[in-house]
Amino acid sequence: MKEHENEGNMKANKPNVNQHSKDKQLDDFREDPQDQYMTTDQGVRVNHTDDHLKAGPRGPLLMEDFHFREKMTHFDHESIPERVVHARGSGAHGYFQPYDDSMKEFTKAKFLTDPNTRTPLFVRFSTVVGSRGSADTVRDVRGFATKFYTEEGNYDLVGNNIPVFFIQDANKFADLVHAIKPDPDNEMPQASAAHDTFWDFASLMPEINHMIMWVLSDRAIPRSFRMMDGFGVHTFRFINEAGKATFVKFHWKPTLGVHSLVWDEAQKLAGKDADWLRRDLWEAIDMGHYPEFELNVQLVPEEDEFKFDFDLLDATKIIPEELVPLRPIGKMVLNRNPDNFFAETEQVAFHPGNLVPGIDVTNDPLLQGRLFSYIDTQLNRFNSANFGEVPINRPVTTVHNHQGAGFMRQTINKGKANYWPNSIGGGCPMMAPGNQGGYVHYAEKVEGHKIRARSESFNNHYSQATMFWNSMTEPEKKHIVKAAHFELGKVESKEIRQRMVGHFSKVSMDFAQRVAEGIGVEVPKNFDQESTGNYEADDASKKMKSGKSVKETKFVSIEKDKVRTAKSRKVAILLEDGYDYCEVMQVKQALKDAGASAKIVSKFHGMRKASTGEEIETDKSHITTGSIMYDAIYIPDGEKSIEALMKEGDALHFINEAFKHGKAIATSGKGIELFKKADVLGVDFADKTSGKVKSDKGVVTAGNDAEAKEFATMFIDAIKEHRHWDREEKMMVPA
């Protein structure tokens, strides 16, 4: 991703006070127990909390023990219903700042048009299918929801890391979720689509095919929340001061680039560290590696609504960037972890209908359903309409209305008038005209008959799925096929597997044949599954017949649109007593200078002594970590250290596994013998007695007399590639 030309100006501009407005507001709700006495909820100090009040040391509980009753009652009621979808989440605070005022032409939303304003925000990343206790690294869509605390009220951009969705109309959402959730009879499997009910549903819903391609791809197993795209999914509207509307799609692009896990790695991480993505986000912010995302928009004039071969209101379609390029408009920086997970990450309540002047919705039938569903969901979770008064949900603007009372009401509304119109209260709170910040809905002309039907223009279910497949590199295609083998391989019904391959044959015959080979079915010769529903041709579909189309786009491929950087990458340094201290220090410093971090990994915790007597403390032992938790591996020279590593099965597995997963690995001198013993195959090594450095397929080796600077530079270059897929044919590795 290219840096925006105005980024330097953005950094130089002095932000207004709004950047810290949310943080200051939350100060009123924070509690710090340091140097304080314990109290009851009523503020009474407690002198004993280990035992309840009894009638004698061995007697029964006395009902007058108000401290025990309060403590236990609160504990019994601490949980609230988890989200039906997006239950497993991680959150962070930050800010958004526009690059310039160029968006004023299209929107009057101030937080998008004033480069001197840093708007505070809260982001919640999540998985979709699993429960709160499920693993982070499952194959799934990831939620990407952002709450902007703007000076005009809260704006929520509630999206995903995939730009399209499974269905076109919200009326099918309950069916989709029921199908993809664990089976109702046995509550299995958890956080997985790899079972009959989901694929049965998918095989009967042709509109799902584009989304299926994305979910089977590497996009569904992100390396980090910091390294995945975010999308608003739907087409929205910008409204400018003159009332003119422009269609808009929102894209978040991570400055670190989009990177993924491999499937074997994702499965192992689910067991080794089920909190992998959550921990990665927390630790990155804690270390000052603040995640950054650039906000981009695709803008389509209203008069161009029908210039494409798909419907802009169809959430199963993207606008290829070849047709409408991205326009970068600002940057989000996540720079603070929550103080309390439940109070903030769990209680934050999003709603795509939380809009501010300058942004409006469209008639996308999926979005229209979400506008109802999100409010209804929060009412179920909080058992109160007052969830907006929870601190994390409060806007930084003041709230004035007649919505009083209800469970756990916190605002104390003054005056007699709680209705409109009124004269007793002086007609307050007053109505605000548009020029005073009042929200004015876009005056879209709407007419038509009441009908349960879908536009014929939504009826193309395969072309963009084909475009996605055509746009992948060969390694990415292999991963999609393997993902299909896993997902459909778990489906017991051969009929369902057969139907899905039938759909795949309409996407790509090559894809269908490769999938069929692994799941025991044949590719149908004349598969003709019609779209569900009875649709009549309409004006929109007629207008789109000859619209613009794209057969292949580089922008959906992770590999073709890759950002090369070593920033915030994690490197494991494997060593034992007898390592080359000078070499380790030089490589560690080079990694630090490149923005990466390194951890010392040994058989046991404790101090490790160098061949020259210096000592380094071990950060991780083999039993608590693994190669799956690092982006690259470095093994320093040192005869005794290498000899010890050669006798450690965990160390050999560490190297085997990292090599199998395509990660950068590096060693020097005698370490080359260790690589050979670890079956690092099909790679050219440097001569260990020379001054040469070699890099082959992401494996960097150096002779005894090589320059450490050159060695470190080539290693860092290999790390920047993220994965080295040219090894895949050589991966006959026992890992």
Backbone hydrogen bonds, N-H to C=O, Kabsch-Sander energy under -0.5 kcal/mol:
donor,donor_aa,acceptor,acceptor_aa,energy
7,E,4,H,-2.0
10,M,6,N,-2.2
11,K,7,E,-2.1
12,A,8,G,-1.6
13,N,9,N,-2.0
16,N,116,N,-1.6
19,Q,16,N,-1.5
20,H,17,V,-1.2
21,S,18,N,-1.2
22,K,18,N,-0.5
24,K,20,H,-2.4
25,Q,21,S,-1.9
26,L,22,K,-2.3
27,D,23,D,-0.9
28,D,24,K,-0.6
28,D,25,Q,-1.1
29,F,26,L,-1.9
30,R,26,L,-0.7
30,R,27,D,-0.8
36,Q,33,P,-2.1
40,T,44,V,-2.4
43,G,40,T,-1.9
46,V,38,M,-2.6
55,A,60,P,-1.9
56,G,54,K,-1.5
59,G,56,G,-1.7
62,L,53,L,-2.4
65,D,62,L,-1.9
66,F,64,E,-2.1
69,R,65,D,-2.2
70,E,66,F,-2.4
71,K,67,H,-2.4
72,M,68,F,-2.9
73,T,69,R,-2.4
74,H,70,E,-2.2
75,F,71,K,-1.8
76,D,72,M,-2.6
77,H,73,T,-0.9
77,H,74,H,-0.7
78,E,75,F,-1.5
86,H,128,V,-1.7
87,A,130,G,-0.6
88,R,130,G,-0.5
89,G,87,A,-0.9
90,S,125,F,-2.7
92,A,123,V,-1.9
93,H,336,R,-3.1
94,G,121,L,-2.0
95,Y,333,V,-2.1
96,F,119,T,-2.1
97,Q,331,K,-2.1
99,Y,329,I,-2.3
100,D,329,I,-0.5
104,K,101,D,-1.9
105,E,102,S,-1.0
106,F,103,M,-1.9
107,T,103,M,-2.7
108,K,239,I,-2.0
110,K,108,K,-0.6
112,L,109,A,-1.4
113,T,110,K,-1.3
114,D,110,K,-1.5
117,T,114,D,-1.9
118,R,116,N,-0.5
119,T,96,F,-2.8
119,T,117,T,-0.7
121,L,94,G,-2.2
122,F,147,K,-1.8
123,V,92,A,-2.8
124,R,145,A,-2.6
125,F,90,S,-3.1
126,S,143,G,-1.4
127,T,88,R,-2.0
128,V,141,V,-0.9
134,S,131,S,-1.7
136,D,274,A,-2.3
138,V,135,A,-0.6
140,D,138,V,-0.7
140,D,220,A,-2.0
143,G,126,S,-2.3
144,F,159,G,-3.0
145,A,124,R,-2.2
146,T,157,L,-2.3
147,K,122,F,-2.9
148,F,146,T,-0.6
148,F,155,Y,-3.2
149,Y,120,P,-2.8
149,Y,147,K,-0.5
150,T,148,F,-1.4
150,T,153,G,-1.1
153,G,150,T,-1.5
155,Y,148,F,-2.2
156,D,354,N,-2.0
157,L,146,T,-2.7
157,L,155,Y,-0.5
158,V,156,D,-0.8
159,G,144,F,-1.9
159,G,157,L,-0.9
160,N,231,F,-1.6
161,N,142,R,-2.0
165,F,315,A,-1.6
170,A,365,P,-1.2
172,K,169,D,-2.1
173,F,170,A,-1.8
176,L,172,K,-2.4
177,V,173,F,-2.7
178,H,174,A,-2.5
179,A,175,D,-2.3
180,I,176,L,-2.1
181,K,177,V,-2.1
183,D,188,M,-3.0
187,E,183,D,-2.5
192,S,189,P,-0.6
195,H,193,A,-2.4
199,W,195,H,-1.6
200,D,196,D,-2.5
201,F,197,T,-2.0
202,A,198,F,-2.9
203,S,199,W,-2.3
204,L,200,D,-0.7
204,L,201,F,-1.1
205,M,202,A,-1.4
208,I,205,M,-2.3
209,N,206,P,-1.7
212,I,208,I,-2.3
213,M,209,N,-1.6
214,W,210,H,-1.4
215,V,211,M,-2.6
216,L,212,I,-2.2
217,S,213,M,-0.7
217,S,214,W,-0.6
220,A,217,S,-1.5
221,I,218,D,-1.7
223,R,259,H,-2.2
224,S,259,H,-0.5
227,M,224,S,-1.4
228,M,225,F,-0.7
230,G,252,W,-2.1
231,F,160,N,-2.9
232,G,250,F,-2.1
234,H,232,G,-2.9
236,F,234,H,-0.6
236,F,248,V,-3.1
237,R,360,D,-2.9
238,F,246,T,-3.0
239,I,358,G,-2.0
240,N,244,K,-2.2
243,G,240,N,-2.2
246,T,238,F,-2.1
247,F,300,V,-2.3
248,V,236,F,-2.5
249,K,298,Q,-1.7
251,H,296,N,-2.7
252,W,230,G,-3.6
253,K,251,H,-0.5
253,K,294,E,-2.6
255,T,292,E,-2.3
257,G,254,P,-1.5
259,H,227,M,-2.0
259,H,257,G,-0.5
261,L,221,I,-3.3
266,A,262,V,-2.6
267,Q,263,W,-2.4
268,K,264,D,-1.9
269,L,265,E,-2.5
270,A,266,A,-1.5
271,G,267,Q,-0.7
271,G,268,K,-0.8
272,K,268,K,-2.8
273,D,269,L,-3.0
276,W,273,D,-1.6
279,R,275,D,-3.3
280,D,276,W,-2.4
281,L,277,L,-2.0
282,W,278,R,-2.2
283,E,279,R,-3.0
284,A,280,D,-2.1
285,I,281,L,-2.0
286,D,282,W,-2.4
287,M,283,E,-2.1
288,G,285,I,-1.1
289,H,284,A,-2.5
290,Y,288,G,-1.6
293,F,332,M,-2.4
294,E,253,K,-3.3
295,L,330,G,-2.7
296,N,251,H,-3.5
296,N,294,E,-0.6
297,V,327,R,-1.9
298,Q,249,K,-2.0
299,L,297,V,-0.5
300,V,247,F,-2.5
302,E,245,A,-0.7
304,D,301,P,-2.0
305,E,302,E,-1.6
307,K,304,D,-1.9
309,D,548,K,-2.0
311,D,457,S,-0.5
314,D,311,D,-2.0
315,A,313,L,-0.7
317,K,314,D,-1.5
323,L,320,P,-1.5
324,V,320,P,-1.9
327,R,297,V,-2.2
329,I,295,L,-3.1
330,G,295,L,-1.0
331,K,97,Q,-2.3
332,M,293,F,-3.4
333,V,95,Y,-2.5
334,L,291,P,-2.6
335,N,93,H,-1.0
335,N,333,V,-0.7
336,R,93,H,-1.5
344,E,340,N,-1.9
345,T,340,N,-0.5
346,E,341,F,-2.4
347,Q,342,F,-1.3
348,V,344,E,-1.6
350,F,348,V,-0.5
354,N,351,H,-2.5
355,L,353,G,-1.4
359,I,356,V,-1.9
360,D,237,R,-2.6
368,Q,364,D,-2.8
369,G,365,P,-1.0
370,R,366,L,-1.7
371,L,367,L,-1.8
372,F,368,Q,-0.5
372,F,369,G,-1.0
373,S,369,G,-2.4
374,Y,370,R,-2.2
376,D,372,F,-1.8
377,T,373,S,-2.5
378,Q,374,Y,-2.0
379,L,375,I,-2.0
380,N,376,D,-1.6
381,R,377,T,-2.3
382,F,378,Q,-2.8
383,N,379,L,-1.4
387,F,384,S,-0.6
388,G,385,A,-0.5
389,E,386,N,-2.1
390,V,387,F,-1.3
393,N,390,V,-2.0
394,R,390,V,-1.1
394,R,391,P,-0.7
404,G,402,H,-1.6
409,R,406,G,-1.3
413,N,411,T,-0.8
418,N,416,K,-0.7
426,G,423,S,-1.6
428,C,425,G,-0.8
436,Q,433,P,-2.1
437,G,434,G,-1.5
438,G,433,P,-2.2
441,H,439,Y,-0.5
444,E,442,Y,-2.2
453,A,451,I,-1.2
456,E,536,E,-0.7
458,F,455,S,-2.1
459,N,456,E,-1.9
461,H,459,N,-0.8
466,T,462,Y,-2.5
467,M,463,S,-2.2
468,F,464,Q,-2.2
469,W,465,A,-2.1
470,N,466,T,-2.8
471,S,467,M,-1.3
472,M,468,F,-0.5
472,M,469,W,-1.2
477,K,473,T,-2.3
478,K,474,E,-2.3
479,H,475,P,-1.9
480,I,476,E,-2.0
481,V,477,K,-2.4
482,K,478,K,-2.6
483,A,479,H,-2.4
484,A,480,I,-2.2
485,H,481,V,-2.3
486,F,482,K,-2.1
487,E,483,A,-3.0
488,L,484,A,-2.4
489,G,485,H,-1.0
490,K,486,F,-0.9
490,K,487,E,-0.8
491,V,488,L,-1.2
492,E,490,K,-0.5
494,K,492,E,-0.6
497,R,493,S,-1.8
498,Q,494,K,-2.6
499,R,495,E,-2.2
500,M,496,I,-2.2
501,V,497,R,-2.0
502,G,498,Q,-1.8
503,H,499,R,-1.9
504,F,500,M,-2.5
505,S,501,V,-1.9
506,K,502,G,-0.7
506,K,503,H,-1.2
507,V,503,H,-1.0
508,S,504,F,-3.1
512,A,508,S,-2.6
513,Q,509,M,-2.5
514,R,510,D,-2.0
515,V,511,F,-2.2
516,A,512,A,-2.9
517,E,513,Q,-1.8
518,G,514,R,-0.6
518,G,515,V,-1.2
519,I,515,V,-0.8
519,I,516,A,-0.9
520,G,516,A,-0.7
521,V,516,A,-1.4
530,E,528,D,-0.6
535,Y,533,G,-0.7
542,K,538,D,-1.8
543,K,539,D,-2.1
544,M,540,A,-1.2
545,K,541,S,-0.5
545,K,542,K,-0.7
547,G,544,M,-2.1
548,K,307,K,-3.0
556,V,553,T,-0.8
557,S,554,K,-1.1
558,I,556,V,-0.5
561,D,557,S,-1.4
562,K,559,E,-0.8
564,R,562,K,-0.5
565,T,563,V,-0.7
565,T,720,K,-0.6
568,S,595,G,-3.3
569,R,566,A,-1.9
571,V,569,R,-0.5
571,V,597,S,-2.6
572,A,632,A,-2.5
573,I,599,K,-3.1
574,L,572,A,-0.7
574,L,634,Y,-1.7
575,L,573,I,-0.5
575,L,601,V,-1.8
578,G,609,K,-3.3
579,Y,576,E,-0.7
580,D,637,D,-2.5
581,Y,579,Y,-1.0
584,V,580,D,-2.0
585,M,581,Y,-2.4
586,Q,582,C,-2.0
587,V,583,E,-2.4
588,K,584,V,-2.8
589,Q,585,M,-2.1
590,A,586,Q,-2.0
591,L,587,V,-2.4
592,K,588,K,-2.4
593,D,589,Q,-2.6
594,A,590,A,-1.4
595,G,592,K,-1.6
596,A,591,L,-2.7
597,S,569,R,-2.9
599,K,571,V,-2.4
601,V,573,I,-2.8
601,V,599,K,-0.5
602,S,620,K,-1.9
608,R,616,I,-3.4
610,A,614,E,-3.9
611,S,579,Y,-2.6
613,G,610,A,-1.7
616,I,608,R,-2.4
618,T,606,G,-3.2
619,D,600,I,-2.0
620,K,600,I,-2.2
622,H,602,S,-1.3
624,T,621,S,-1.3
625,T,621,S,-0.7
625,T,622,H,-0.5
629,M,626,G,-1.8
630,Y,627,S,-2.0
631,D,570,K,-3.0
632,A,570,K,-1.2
633,I,664,A,-2.0
634,Y,572,A,-2.8
635,I,666,A,-2.6
641,S,578,G,-0.6
642,I,638,G,-2.8
643,E,639,E,-2.5
644,A,640,K,-2.0
645,L,641,S,-2.2
646,M,642,I,-2.1
647,K,643,E,-0.6
647,K,644,A,-1.0
648,E,645,L,-1.4
649,G,647,K,-0.7
652,L,648,E,-2.1
653,H,649,G,-2.6
654,F,650,D,-2.2
655,I,651,A,-1.9
656,N,652,L,-2.7
657,E,653,H,-3.1
658,A,654,F,-1.8
659,F,655,I,-2.4
660,K,656,N,-2.5
661,H,657,E,-2.1
662,G,659,F,-1.6
663,K,658,A,-2.3
664,A,631,D,-0.8
665,I,698,G,-1.9
666,A,633,I,-2.0
667,T,700,V,-2.0
668,S,635,I,-0.8
669,G,702,A,-2.7
671,G,668,S,-2.3
672,I,669,G,-1.8
673,E,670,K,-1.3
674,L,670,K,-0.9
675,F,671,G,-1.9
676,K,672,I,-1.9
677,K,673,E,-2.1
678,A,674,L,-1.9
679,D,676,K,-1.3
680,V,675,F,-2.0
681,L,679,D,-1.3
685,F,683,V,-0.5
688,K,686,A,-0.5
690,S,687,D,-2.1
694,K,701,T,-3.0
696,D,699,V,-2.3
699,V,696,D,-1.7
700,V,665,I,-2.7
700,V,698,G,-0.6
701,T,694,K,-2.5
701,T,699,V,-0.5
702,A,667,T,-1.1
703,G,692,K,-2.4
704,N,688,K,-2.7
705,D,690,S,-2.1
706,A,703,G,-1.7
711,F,707,E,-2.2
712,A,708,A,-2.8
713,T,709,K,-2.4
714,M,710,E,-2.3
715,F,711,F,-2.0
716,I,712,A,-2.6
717,D,713,T,-2.1
718,A,714,M,-1.7
719,I,715,F,-2.1
720,K,716,I,-2.0
721,E,717,D,-0.6
721,E,718,A,-0.8
722,H,719,I,-2.0
723,R,721,E,-2.6
724,H,662,G,-1.7
725,W,723,R,-0.6
727,R,724,H,-1.6
728,E,725,W,-1.8
730,K,727,R,-3.0
731,M,728,E,-1.2
732,M,730,K,-1.1
733,V,731,M,-1.8
735,A,733,V,-2.5
